[in-house]
Amino acid sequence: MTLRFVAHDDVVFRRAPLVTVLCQVQFEPVLSLLSDVGIAGFQDRLRDDYPFLRPEIGTQVAIEQSPRPRMGVRTSPPIWRMQDESETWHWRVSVAVNFLAIETPRYTEFGEFIRRLTDILDVLDRTIHPGDATRIGLRKINVLRHPEVHESSDWTRFLRREFVSLVGSELPGTVTQSLADVRISDPPNELMIRHGIVPGAVLSQAMAGVLAPPNGQEDPMDWSREVAPSEDGPVPYLLDLDYRTPVPYPLSQPDAIAELLQDFSNGITSFFHWATNDDYRRWLEPVPRAEVTERERS
């Protein structure tokens, strides 16, 4: 059982601030994933649902100081990205030498996210055989906005005051940027919270993992999507929640991983309700999840 911050109704927000949901499963390096030959079987099994393959290979400029300064270019291991659409995708799978990830910009039912992940893990186990997961993380990133928030201190009307702290204080100047990093221990798991005022292009950089990626390794997400607000719009508030565990999980037992992630999701949702107040959640237009599910069935 993960941390529970406050009791709340099970609802879906019509104005959901969620911009990305990501699950990353790390494992010991599998060197065959460095080549397209090593990924072929895995990609073939997923091609019906994720037909568009977009491999990415990054480069870094490195300067060596000894015995004399010289510059070189290093190539990072490839990330094999498979997505459901060519450009504006709704679901994307990424696999690299030491991790697999699935991401989506939004969903109605977390069960669909879990079903897709367990199917992918089953294919991974059958085709690549990476062994146990060494770390599993679920990350939900929200960009909070409200038409009545025009400066950082306005967020005290919609967020818990002790949560926004300095951002919500009356100061002689205007807070233009404030990003806090909070980690809450839930042995053996951990909830990491990055939150604060990060406007404009800085928001895109922060979300791209320039300011310490929560999973501690190369971030598999692509932040080319338009998630940053305009410079003259309402002041946004970043709420980046990442629940993770270092406990090994056999990839051949996806049901146990599914149960863990459902628990992580419940903990993240509980924190979201703790951090926001009734006025803000009313503005988000909550609808009971049961009603949404019933409409989808009909």
C-alpha positions in Angstrom: 0.0 0.0 0.0 1.4 3.4 -1.1 1.0 6.7 0.7 -2.5 8.1 1.0 -2.6 11.9 1.6 -6.4 12.5 1.7 -9.6 10.7 0.9 -11.3 11.8 -2.4 -14.0 10.9 -4.9 -13.1 8.9 -7.9 -13.5 11.4 -10.7 -12.3 12.4 -14.2 -11.6 16.1 -14.9 -13.0 17.6 -18.1 -10.2 20.2 -17.8 -7.5 17.7 -16.8 -4.1 19.4 -16.3 -2.3 16.2 -17.1 0.1 16.5 -20.0 2.0 13.2 -19.9 1.8 9.8 -18.1 4.9 7.6 -18.4 5.9 4.3 -17.0 9.6 3.3 -17.2 10.9 -0.2 -16.5 14.6 -0.5 -16.1 16.7 -3.7 -16.4 20.3 -4.8 -16.8 21.8 -3.7 -20.1 21.0 -6.0 -23.1 23.6 -5.3 -25.7 21.6 -6.8 -28.6 19.3 -3.7 -28.2 22.2 -1.6 -29.6 21.3 -2.7 -33.1 18.2 -2.9 -35.3 18.7 -6.6 -35.6 18.3 -7.0 -31.8 15.0 -5.0 -31.8 13.5 -6.7 -34.9 11.5 -9.4 -33.1 10.1 -7.1 -30.5 9.1 -4.5 -33.1 7.4 -7.1 -35.3 5.2 -8.2 -32.4 4.1 -4.7 -31.7 3.8 -3.4 -35.2 -0.1 -3.7 -35.4 -0.6 -1.3 -32.5 2.6 0.8 -32.9 3.4 0.7 -36.6 5.6 3.8 -36.8 9.3 3.2 -35.8 11.3 6.3 -35.0 14.8 5.4 -33.8 16.8 8.2 -32.1 20.5 8.4 -31.6 21.9 11.3 -29.6 25.4 12.8 -29.7 27.4 14.6 -27.1 30.5 16.9 -27.5 33.1 15.9 -25.0 36.4 17.7 -24.2 39.2 15.6 -22.8 41.9 17.4 -20.7 44.6 14.8 -20.5 47.3 14.5 -21.8 46.3 17.6 -23.8 42.9 19.1 -24.5 41.0 17.7 -27.4 37.4 17.6 -28.5 35.4 14.6 -29.6 31.9 13.5 -30.3 30.3 10.6 -28.4 27.2 8.8 -29.6 24.7 7.7 -27.0 22.9 4.3 -27.3 19.8 4.3 -29.6 16.3 4.7 -28.3 13.8 2.7 -30.4 10.5 4.6 -30.4 7.3 2.9 -31.7 4.1 4.9 -31.9 0.5 4.6 -33.0 0.6 7.6 -35.3 3.3 9.0 -37.5 3.3 12.6 -36.0 0.7 13.4 -33.4 0.8 10.1 -31.5 -1.4 9.1 -28.6 0.6 6.1 -27.4 4.3 5.6 -27.7 6.6 2.8 -26.6 10.4 3.4 -26.2 13.0 0.7 -25.6 16.7 1.1 -25.2 19.6 -1.0 -24.0 18.5 -0.8 -20.3 14.9 0.4 -20.2 11.4 0.1 -21.6 8.8 2.9 -21.4 5.3 3.6 -22.4 3.8 7.1 -22.5 0.6 8.9 -23.4 -0.5 12.5 -23.2 -3.8 11.6 -21.5 -6.2 8.7 -20.7 -9.6 8.2 -19.2 -9.1 4.9 -17.7 -5.8 3.9 -16.1 -6.8 0.3 -16.7 -6.1 0.9 -20.4 -2.6 2.1 -19.6 -2.0 -1.0 -17.5 -3.3 -3.3 -20.2 -1.0 -1.9 -22.8 2.0 -2.0 -20.6 1.5 -5.6 -19.5 1.0 -6.7 -23.2 4.3 -4.9 -24.0 6.1 -6.5 -21.1 5.0 -9.9 -22.2 6.4 -9.3 -25.7 9.6 -8.0 -24.1 10.0 -11.0 -22.0 9.3 -13.4 -24.9 11.6 -11.8 -27.4 14.4 -10.1 -25.6 14.5 -11.9 -22.2 16.0 -9.1 -20.1 15.4 -10.8 -16.8 14.1 -8.9 -13.7 13.2 -5.2 -13.7 15.8 -3.3 -11.6 13.7 -0.2 -11.2 10.0 0.7 -12.0 8.6 4.2 -12.0 5.3 5.8 -12.8 5.4 9.5 -13.6 2.4 11.9 -14.1 3.2 15.4 -15.2 0.6 18.2 -14.7 0.7 21.8 -15.9 -1.8 23.6 -13.7 -3.5 26.7 -15.2 -6.4 29.0 -14.1 -7.7 32.1 -15.8 -7.6 34.0 -12.5 -3.9 33.3 -11.9 -1.9 36.3 -13.3 1.0 36.2 -10.8 2.6 33.5 -8.7 1.0 34.6 -5.4 -2.5 34.0 -7.0 -1.9 30.3 -6.7 -2.5 30.5 -2.9 -6.2 30.7 -3.8 -6.2 27.3 -5.5 -3.3 25.3 -3.9 -2.5 24.3 -0.3 -0.6 27.3 1.2 2.1 25.2 2.9 2.7 23.5 -0.5 3.4 26.7 -2.5 5.3 28.3 0.4 7.5 31.1 -0.9 5.8 31.2 -4.3 2.6 32.2 -2.6 4.1 34.9 -0.3 3.7 38.6 -0.7 7.0 39.9 -1.9 8.2 43.3 -3.2 9.1 41.7 -6.5 7.5 39.1 -8.8 8.5 35.4 -8.6 9.3 34.4 -12.2 10.8 31.0 -11.5 10.8 28.6 -8.5 11.2 24.9 -8.9 11.2 22.7 -5.7 12.4 19.1 -5.5 10.8 17.1 -2.7 11.3 13.4 -2.0 9.0 11.4 0.3 10.2 8.1 1.5 7.8 5.2 1.5 10.2 2.3 2.1 11.3 0.7 -0.1 9.6 3.1 -2.5 9.9 6.8 -3.0 7.6 9.6 -4.2 9.4 12.4 -5.9 7.7 15.8 -6.4 8.9 18.5 -8.6 6.7 21.6 -8.5 6.8 25.3 -9.0 6.5 28.3 -11.3 8.4 27.6 -14.5 7.0 29.8 -17.3 7.6 29.9 -21.0 10.4 28.1 -22.7 12.0 27.3 -19.2 8.9 25.1 -18.6 9.7 23.0 -21.7 13.4 22.7 -20.6 12.5 21.7 -17.0 10.0 19.1 -18.3 12.6 17.8 -20.8 14.7 16.7 -17.8 17.3 19.5 -18.1 16.8 20.1 -14.4 17.5 16.6 -13.0 15.4 13.9 -14.6 13.4 12.2 -11.9 14.4 8.7 -13.0 18.1 9.4 -12.6 19.0 8.3 -16.1 18.4 9.5 -19.6 14.8 10.6 -19.8 12.9 8.8 -22.6 10.3 11.5 -23.1 10.1 13.9 -26.0 9.0 17.3 -25.0 8.6 18.7 -28.5 4.8 18.8 -27.9 3.3 22.2 -27.2 3.1 22.1 -23.5 4.6 25.5 -22.7 2.2 28.4 -22.3 2.6 31.7 -24.1 4.6 34.4 -22.3 1.6 36.7 -21.9 -0.8 34.0 -20.6 -1.7 33.0 -17.1 1.1 31.8 -14.9 1.3 28.0 -15.0 2.3 25.7 -12.1 4.3 22.5 -12.8 3.3 19.5 -10.7 5.5 16.6 -11.7 4.9 13.4 -9.6 7.1 10.3 -9.9 6.5 7.2 -7.8 9.2 4.5 -8.1 10.7 1.4 -6.6 14.1 -0.2 -6.7 12.6 -3.6 -5.8 13.3 -6.3 -8.5 10.2 -7.6 -10.3 10.3 -10.5 -12.7 9.2 -9.3 -16.1 7.6 -12.7 -16.6 5.0 -11.8 -14.0 3.4 -8.6 -15.4 0.3 -9.0 -13.1 2.5 -8.1 -10.0 3.9 -5.0 -11.9 0.3 -4.0 -12.8 -0.7 -4.2 -9.2 2.3 -2.1 -8.1 1.5 0.6 -10.7 -2.1 0.8 -9.8 -1.0 1.4 -6.2 1.5 4.1 -7.4 -1.3 5.7 -9.5 -3.6 5.9 -6.5 -0.9 7.5 -4.4 -0.1 10.1 -7.0 -3.8 10.9 -7.4 -4.2 11.2 -3.6 -1.3 13.7 -3.5 -2.9 15.8 -6.4 -6.1 16.1 -4.3 -4.1 17.0 -1.2 -2.2 19.8 -3.0 -5.2 21.4 -4.8 -8.3 22.8 -3.1 -12.0 22.5 -3.7 -12.2 25.7 -5.8 -9.5 24.5 -8.2 -10.9 21.0 -8.6 -14.4 22.5 -9.2 -12.9 24.6 -12.0 -11.5 21.4 -13.5 -15.1 20.1 -13.8 -15.0 16.7 -12.2 -17.2 13.9 -13.4 -17.7 10.7 -11.5 -15.6 8.0 -13.3 -18.5 5.6 -13.2 -20.5 8.0 -15.4 -17.7 8.3 -17.9 -17.2 4.5 -18.1 -20.9 4.0 -18.6 -21.1 6.4 -21.5 -18.1 4.7 -23.2 -19.8 1.3 -22.9 -23.0 2.7 -24.5 
